[in-house]
Amino acid sequence: MNSYTKFSYPQFDDLPSSLKVLYTCILIILGIGYIFAMIQIYEVHAGRDGKPGISVKDIVIAYRGDKSASRIEGALKGPMSGMLPAEEKATIIAWVHDGENEDVFHKQIEPIMKTRCQMCHSGSNPHIPTLMSYDDVKSVAQVDTGVSIGTLVRVSHIHLFGLTFIFGFLGLIFSHSYMRRPHMKSVIIVLPFLAILMDITSWWLTKVSEPFGYVVIASGALMAFSFTVQWVVSFYQMWFFKCPSGEVCLPR
Ligand code: HEC
């Protein structure tokens, strides 16, 4: 007989219960994992800018660093602010922001240290930083330059591999679902992969340019959205959805 059955991809209804149980276990553990991932992000990034909660500013500080976060600038704007006139303060802060050049130190900064700071910061009091030499002052002038390239490479490759597995499994499970418009299913499956690329690219770009902090947040939101849609639809259809009677739940 010259007939063949067109391959039809099984929907959740057609799957053996062993496979549905396996899929369900994967969904549950992935769901718990996602919650912990969110807590981890919050723990690591919230409050970097001094305000509670997560904001674009926190993300920007994480990747770019905070150039005003050196000990000396903190001290000059805080407890030491009364020790010197405003223009000398500005000179020191500009020197820190410009990268602590040694020649400039000897010309402009050292005289200020001598007249305004060294009577207390001579090294005789072990509880406060010594400010006698270039190296002394440099050590309190280190600015936070954000996450290092090495860390970024490590975290990028872990996320690229890890997230591909997570969304690979989730997408495989979700591909058994029924959608009236089958191309919507493909779109929903592609979304998180796009978000992964956007997310990781924007970590690197945030290091160079602040507005990409918004892209980091947007791609995180897109990832969470596609995760939730695939998770909920898969779980629901696997155990509760019946193809409406009289309707053929194709195309698949
Ligand atoms: C009258 C004494 C005195 C003078 C003058 C003084 N300091 Fe201090 N400084 C202190 C004391 C005391 C502390 C520690 C207590 C504190 O942080 O308030 C301190 C702390 C600091 C710290 C450490 C802050 C931290 O993060 O731990 C820095 C940096 C600093 N001073 C810089 C300066 C500079 C720069 C000048 C000169 C413009 C200066 N100080 C002048 C007494 C002084």
Residues whose N, C-alpha, C, O or C-beta is under 5 A from the ligand:
A	BS01	HEC	R71 I72 A75 P79 M80 M83 L84 R116 C117 C120 I128 V140
